[in-house]
Structure formats: structure tokens, C-alpha cells
Amino acid sequence: MNLDDYLDFLSPDDIRIKGTRVGIETVLNDYLKWGKRPEEIAASYLTLELDQVYATILYYLRNREAIDCYMDEWREWGRRTREEQALNPPPVVARLRELKARHPAGQPR
């Protein structure tokens, strides 16, 4: 089986593991950033099989330069999204922050 048979290339910035909604960035972040073993990664996600995790890692190793760029763009997207959410929180989050400011932890109400 070809490694591409394990992956769905939905767009240049969205590669998923075939038969799942899991993006390769999920597996690769666990592997590269957190140093998790493939067995640990597979055990963490109910929809992943061990061979899918190994195939994703092997795909990365064979396409390291391109996938490093993919991962950098994914991290940057996440950073921008978190920044935007912090500047423009949903109404419920803004309300919770307001309530927390009025009643700091440990203070009687």
C-alpha cells in the first residue's frame, strides 16, 4: 500500500488521515513536540489505528521539508486564531470574564 493511500489531501493546508477527521498535524504535533511514541498516539485517539500513525510519521519523514512548512503554517494559524479570539471573545466568554473581575477568587460574594 502506498503512503498516500493512508491520507486524504483535502487542500494544501488540510491533510487528514483517511477514514477519520484527524489531521496529520494532530499526530505529528504529538510525535514531534511532545515526543509521544506511535503506540501512545494511537491509544489517545479512538479513530486511529497504529498503522495509520506509523504511516503519518513515515509520510513526514519522507517529505520533511514540505511537512515542516505545513506544520509551521498550522501553528501560525493557531496563533492568529487564539489572538483573534482573545481580542474578540464570544459574548459568553466576555460575560464570564466580567463576572470573574467582579468576584475575584477567594473573595466573598
N, C-alpha and C positions, 0 to 999 in steps of 0.2 A: 504494500500500500504506500502511496505517495504521501509525503507530509502534508501537502495541500489538501488531501482528502480529509484531514482532521480539522480543517479550518474553513470558515465562511468569510470571504472577503467582501463585506457589505459596502465598504467605501475605503478610500485611502487612510482614513482615520478611525475605522471601525472594523477590526478583525475579531471575529468571535470563534469560539470552539464549537465545531459542528454539533448540532443536536442540542445545544444549550444556549442560554442567553449570556454566558460568561465570556467577557472579552479577554484576549490574551494578556492584557495589562494586569488583570487580576492575578493570574498565575505568575506572571513574570515579576510583579511587584513583591509577591510573597517570596519568590525564589531569590531575586537579586537584592532587594532591600532588606528583607527580614531573614534571609538565609535558611528558609524552610526547605526541608527535603521533599522530594516529589510525593512520597507517601503521606507526609503531613498535609501537603496541599490538597491532595485527592481526598483525604479524610475530612478536610474543612468544608468541602463543597459537595452537597448531596448529588448534584447532577454531573459531577466529573468522575471519570474512570482514570485509573492510574496511567494507562497507555495514552490518554489524551493529555495528561500533564507532561509526560515524557516527550510526546510529540511536539507540544508547545515549546518546551525548553530546547529541544533539538532544532526546531524551526528558528528560534532565536539565535542559537549558536551558529547556524549556517547562514544567517542573514543579520549578523550582529550590528553592522553599521546602520542599515535601514531601520532595524527594530529599535536601536538606541535612539534614533531620531523620532520614531513613533512614540516611544516612551517619554522622551523629553517634551514632545508636543502634548501628550496626555497629562503630564504633570503640570505643564504651564496652563492648560485648560482648567484643570482642577484649582490651581492657584487663583486664576482670574475669576472663576465661579465663586469660590469662597470669599474673595474680596468683594465681589458684587453683592453677594448675599449679606455680607456684613454691613455694607453701605445702604442696602435697600431690603431690610428684613421683611418677611411676610408680616401682616398685621398681628397675628397671634404672637409671634416672637417679640415684636415691639412692645406689645401689651405685657408680656411676661417680664421683659426687661424693666419696664416701668414699675411693675409691682415689686420686683426684686429690689429696685433702687429705693422704693418707699419703705420696704421692710427688710433691711439687711439681716443676714443670717445671725442668729443668736440674739436678735433684738425682739423684745415683746411687741405684740401687735396692738 
